[in-house]
């Protein structure tokens, strides 16, 4: 069973107990979720986008590192996700409480695109 399916199963059990979905701190799980997001035809794509936006733990976890890097791709228009505009990606970075997001923000400020730097 893949990590994403295990995560969904665990979330269904949590929901039955009246709990919110489990926060994502595992980079391997988030890597699978990002692959589902990048596959525009994946059945769970919208759920994965919501998990990416709302369930990744902030700070210095392996999942926060991957989230920051993926948001950077969106900001630099290397990846286009209708539900996550470049400006929304900046907003998401600002809520990540340091760690990986700081490196990405510094990279963007010191980058070659003056519009992004501003």
RADA-V739003 format. One record per residue. N is the residue number from 1. RES is the residue in one small letter. NEAR is the number of other ideal C-beta (glycine too) atoms within 8 Angstrom. Layout:
# RADA-V739003
{{N | RES | NEAR} {N | RES | NEAR}}
This chain:
# RADA-V739003
{{1 | x | 4} {2 | x | 6} {3 | x | 9} {4 | x | 12} {5 | x | 8} {6 | x | 9} {7 | x | 12} {8 | x | 9} {9 | x | 9} {10 | x | 9} {11 | x | 10} {12 | x | 8} {13 | x | 8} {14 | x | 11} {15 | x | 9} {16 | x | 6} {17 | x | 6} {18 | x | 4} {19 | x | 5} {20 | x | 4} {21 | x | 8} {22 | x | 9} {23 | x | 7} {24 | x | 13} {25 | x | 9} {26 | x | 10} {27 | x | 10} {28 | x | 8} {29 | x | 12} {30 | x | 15} {31 | x | 9} {32 | x | 11} {33 | x | 13} {34 | x | 12} {35 | x | 8} {36 | x | 12} {37 | x | 12} {38 | x | 7} {39 | x | 8} {40 | x | 5} {41 | x | 4} {42 | x | 9} {43 | x | 3} {44 | x | 9} {45 | x | 12} {46 | x | 7} {47 | x | 7} {48 | x | 14} {49 | x | 12} {50 | x | 9} {51 | x | 13} {52 | x | 15} {53 | x | 9} {54 | x | 6} {55 | x | 10} {56 | x | 14} {57 | x | 9} {58 | x | 10} {59 | x | 9} {60 | x | 7} {61 | x | 12} {62 | x | 10} {63 | x | 14} {64 | x | 17} {65 | x | 12} {66 | x | 12} {67 | x | 14} {68 | x | 15} {69 | x | 10} {70 | x | 11} {71 | x | 15} {72 | x | 12} {73 | x | 9} {74 | x | 15} {75 | x | 11} {76 | x | 10} {77 | x | 7} {78 | x | 5} {79 | x | 8} {80 | x | 5} {81 | x | 8} {82 | x | 4} {83 | x | 6} {84 | x | 12} {85 | x | 6} {86 | x | 9} {87 | x | 6} {88 | x | 8} {89 | x | 13} {90 | x | 10} {91 | x | 8} {92 | x | 12} {93 | x | 12} {94 | x | 7} {95 | x | 7} {96 | x | 14} {97 | x | 7} {98 | x | 8} {99 | x | 13} {100 | x | 12} {101 | x | 15} {102 | x | 8} {103 | x | 8} {104 | x | 13} {105 | x | 9} {106 | x | 8} {107 | x | 9} {108 | x | 12} {109 | x | 7} {110 | x | 6} {111 | x | 9} {112 | x | 3} {113 | x | 7} {114 | x | 6} {115 | x | 5} {116 | x | 10} {117 | x | 9} {118 | x | 4}}
